[in-house]
Amino acid sequence: MRDEYVVISQADRTALTLDAYLAARHLVVTPWNERQGVLDCELERQGYSRQVAMKNPLDAERALYY
C-alpha cells in the first residue's frame, strides 16, 4: 500500500514547485495536538521541512468556517 500527497490550488495558478511549497508559511491542523503533522513526518523522512506558521489542534479547523 502506498499513500500519495497532493496540493490543491486554483486552476489558473502557476504550478507550485517543491521549493516554493516548502518556503511558504503553513497552517498545520493536527489531531490530539501532536508535535507535527503526518505530512511533516513524511517530509522529514525525505530530508525536507516546511515553515509552520501556526499549529492548531483539530477542533481549531472549525473556526476557519465562521
C-alpha positions in Angstrom: 0.0 0.0 0.0 1.2 3.5 -0.8 -0.1 6.9 0.2 0.2 9.9 -2.1 0.0 13.5 -1.0 -1.2 16.3 -3.3 -1.6 20.1 -3.2 -4.8 21.6 -4.5 -4.8 25.1 -5.9 -6.6 27.4 -8.2 -6.7 26.2 -11.8 -5.3 29.5 -13.2 -2.4 29.5 -10.7 1.2 28.7 -11.9 2.3 25.2 -10.9 3.8 25.2 -7.4 7.4 23.9 -7.2 8.6 21.9 -4.2 10.9 24.7 -3.2 8.1 27.3 -3.3 5.8 24.9 -1.3 8.5 24.4 1.3 9.2 28.1 1.6 5.5 29.1 2.1 4.1 29.5 5.5 1.7 26.7 6.5 -1.1 26.2 9.0 -0.9 22.7 10.4 -4.0 21.1 11.9 -3.2 18.0 13.9 -5.5 15.7 15.8 -4.7 15.4 19.5 -2.3 18.5 19.3 0.6 16.3 18.0 4.1 17.8 17.7 3.9 17.7 13.9 1.5 16.6 11.2 1.6 13.4 9.1 2.9 15.4 6.1 5.7 16.9 8.2 6.8 13.4 9.3 6.9 12.3 5.6 8.8 15.5 4.5 11.3 14.9 7.3 11.8 11.3 6.3 12.7 12.6 2.8 15.1 15.2 4.2 12.8 18.2 3.8 11.0 20.6 6.1 8.4 23.3 5.7 7.6 26.6 7.5 4.9 26.0 10.0 3.5 29.5 10.8 0.7 28.1 13.1 -0.2 24.8 14.6 -3.7 24.1 16.0 -5.5 21.0 17.3 -8.1 19.5 15.0 -11.0 21.4 16.6 -9.5 24.7 15.6 -10.3 24.0 11.9 -13.9 24.7 12.6 -13.1 28.3 13.3 -11.9 28.7 9.7 -15.5 28.4 8.5 -17.0 31.2 10.7 
